[in-house]
Amino acid sequence: MRDNKNELFPITDNEGNFLGTISRGHAHDGCKILHPVVHLHVFNSKGELYLQKRPSWKDIQPDKWDTAVGGHVELGESIKVALHREVREELGIKEFTPTTFGHYVFESKKEKELVYVNKCIYDGPIKPNKEELSEGRFWTQKDILDNIGKGIFTPNFENEYQQIMSHQQLHG
């Protein structure tokens, strides 16, 4: 399995306005051209957070635990449609109610993404797509906090998790 390096993504400014197109390969080659992605943090009613383990063949952060759902917005696709498509593709979840946390720019050595962050509470069945992720499971907050900074999680997840948890503590 491999990512399609010729797949086209939209290029956006920091507010999500469309500026053009870029191939997946070019978006991840260190050029740092901004392109949009969607994330969904899936909590169960016990407060545990579902994480996915990225497969070893991924070109970005292979074999690391990451946000339950993360994926690129396809060319011509809205953020809402992209989020629902990615959740269906990666976890087999068709019905959920996302809460949005807005967006921010994430930059690594290889790429620059406009990340649209969402969360939901979900207690239904989860059927991880083995072609998209190597495994997935719920983690307690303690397990996550005990492993932050140890190279187990993606840096993007660690940063986002801390932001979401501080938001929850402030707003309940």
Helices and strands as residue ranges (DSSP letters): E 8-12, E 18-23, H 24-27, E 35-43, E 49-53, E 65-67, E 69-72, H 79-91, E 99-107, E 112-121, E 135-139, H 141-147, H 155-171
